[in-house]
Amino acid sequence: MSSIPHNLQVVHDAITLAARRYDRNPTEIALLAVSKTFSANEVVQALQVGQKSFGENYLQEAIDKMQQVEQLRVELSCTAIPEWHFIGPIQSNKTRPIAEHFSWVHSVDREKIASRLSEQRPEALGDLQICLQVNISGEASKSGVDPDQLLELAQRVQVLPRLRLRGLMAVPEASEDIQVQRAAFQRLAQLGQTLIQKNIPIDTLSMGMSGDMEAAIAEGSTMLRVGSAIFGKRNYAV
């Protein structure tokens, strides 16, 4: 059975190989380990071998896990501190605990959510790092701002206190064709460049998962969201 440290090394090697293939610097591509449905013990296993950032979709599961991870860190004398990213859809009645527990939020897609996160972010925690989720493939079932409305949303979010707009996130329509994958990521990257040209200085493209990492790296991803390639197959029945 593959171990989490082994899987992380395999993923890092794949990132390095793809980065070199597309003339990218692998050190400019961050790895976000998507730990939703996985245990605190598995998070700590990754934490102990240098994985810092962890992504969660489900709020209550994430908060419970954070507490369990802290207990395990003490028991194991683990000095590494995890950085928690919220990457799931956001309901307006869930913004306060998200603002209070996470360092990053990747899934802001409307001004109301951003405003609530801004108002509810404890000042002592510093700015909450924000990515705007874009519905890059126009899927009715997917969250995300319409690309045509992105600039207006970014301009509004940029000026909110206690938030720092870092970039864009997308979950394109699934495809096994790398050219189709690349086309979607290219659209997101172009939207990012448009924001920069409009004096919105973003630095993050949160795009690419276990099945489309290479395409995302080819088109400029700065943060990959990888779960199953690190932790194994998810069991949603648990």
N, C-alpha and C positions, 0 to 999 in steps of 0.2 A: 504493500500500500504506500502511495506517495505521501510524504510528510509535507506539512505547511512550509517549513524552511526550504525543502527541496523545490516545492512548487514556486515559491517566491524567486528562487534563483533562476528557474527555467523562464519565468515571466520576464525577469530583468534581462536575461540573455536574449530573449526574443525582442525586447524593446531596443536593446543595443544593436542587434543585427538589422532591424528594420530602420532604425535611425541612420545607420551608416549607409544603408541602401539608398536612402533618399536625401543624403547629405545634410542630415540633422545632427545636432549635438545631443546625445542621449541624456546628458545631465540637465537639459532643458525640459525634459518630459517627466512629470511627477506621476507617481503611481498611487492611486486611491484604492485601497482594498475594501471592496464592498462586502461588509460583514453581516448584512441583513440575514436573518434566520440562523446564523451561526452563533456558537456559544461564546461566552466571555473567555473561557479557557482557550478557544481557538484564536480569539483576538490576542490574548497575551502571548501565545506561541509565536504569532507573527511579530508582535511588539518586541519580543526578546531578541529577534534576529534583525532588528533595524527598521521594520515597517512602522511608519509613524502615523499615517493618515488613514482613517476608516470611515466608510460611507454607510449610512443607515436610511432606510425608507419608511420604517414604521415607528412612530414616535414613542409609544409606551414601551415597546420592546427595546428601543434604543436607550431610553432612560434607565430601565431596569438593568440593562447590560453595562451601562456606564458605571453604575454602583457596584456591580459584580466584578468588573474589571479592576476598579480601585481596591476592592478587598483582596483580590488575587495579587495585585502588584505589591501590596503590603506583605502578604504572606510569603511571597517569593523574593522579596527584596529587589524587585524590578524597578529601576530608577527611570526607565523610559516613560515618557508621558504621551498618551495618545492625543491626536487632534481629530475631533469629530466633525463630520460633514453630513448635513441633511440633504438627501438627494431625491426624496419622494414628493408626491403631490402634497400641497399645503392647504388645509382647511383654515378658514379665518379664525375659528375658535381654538386652534392649536398653535397660534403664532407665539404666545407668551413662553411656553416651555421650550419651543425651538429657539427663541431669542436668548433664553437663559442658559441653555445647555450646549449649544453648538458654536463652533468657530467659523464654519462656512455653511452657506445655504446655496445650493445649485439650482433650485427649482422655483425661483420667483418668476411669475408670469403675468402679474397684474399689480397695479399701483396700490390697491387696497392692502394686499399682503405686505408689500414693501413698507408702507406707512405704519402698519401695525408692528412689524419687526423693528422699525426705527424707534417707535414710541416705547416699546417694551424691552429693548436691549438695555441691560444694566450698564451704566456708564463705567463701572469698575472693571468690566470685562474687555473694554476696548471695542473698537469697531467690529461689527459683524461683516465678514467677507461675503459678497453677494455675486452670484452668477444669474443672469436672466435666461430662463429656459425658452427656447425657440421651437415652435412646431415646424421643423424644417421640411417635413414631408407632407404637411397638410392633412394629417390623419385625424379624423373626427374623434377617435378614441384616445388620442394623445393630448397631454397637457402641453402648454407652451403658448407664447405670444405669437401672433401672426407676424411673419417677417415685415410686412408693410407697416406694422404698428410698433416695431421694435425701437426705432429711433426716438419716438415720442416717450415711450416708457423709460428708456435709458436716460433721457434728459431729466425726467421727473425723479427717477431713483437716485441719480448722481448727486442731487443736492440735499438728500435727506440726511439728517444728523445720525451719528452712531452706526452708519452703514458705509461700507466702501465697495463700490461697484468694481468688480475684478474682471468680469468677462461674460462669456456666453456658454450655454450648455444645450445639447440636443440629444435626442434618442431617435435617430432616423428609422424609417420603415425597414424592417428586417430584409436582408438580401444576402445570398451567398456569393454574389458577383462582386468582385473587388472594384470594378469600374463603377457600378451603381453605388457602392458604399462610398467611394471616393467623391463622386459627384455631389452627394448629400453633404459630406464634410466640407467640400470646397465651397458650397453655398454658405455654410455657417462661417467659414473663415473669411469669405468676402463681406459678409455682414459685419464681422468684427472690424475689418479694415474700414468699412464705411463709418463706423462709430469713431474710430481713431481720427479719421479725416474731419469729423465734426467736433473735434476737440473733446472727445470722451476717451481718456487714456486707459483702455483696458489692456490687460496682459495675460488673460487666461482663456483658453479654449478647452472646455471640459467635454471631450468627445472621444469615443472609442471604448469598447468593452471587450470581453474575452474573444468574441467572434469576429471583430472587425478592427483589431488593434493596428494592423499594418496599414490599412486604408486611412485610419485617423492620423497616424504618425506621418504618412505621406502628405497629408493636407494641413499639417501644422498643429496637431493637438499638443497642448502643454500639460494636460492632465487626463490620464486614462482611468476609467472606472472599471476595475476588474474584480470579479468575485469568484466564479466557479473555477477558473484556472488556478486560483490560489487555494481556496478552501474545499473544492470538490463540488459534487452535485448537491443542489439544495433539496431538502425534504420539507415541502410546505405543509405537510400534514402534522408536523411536530408542533 
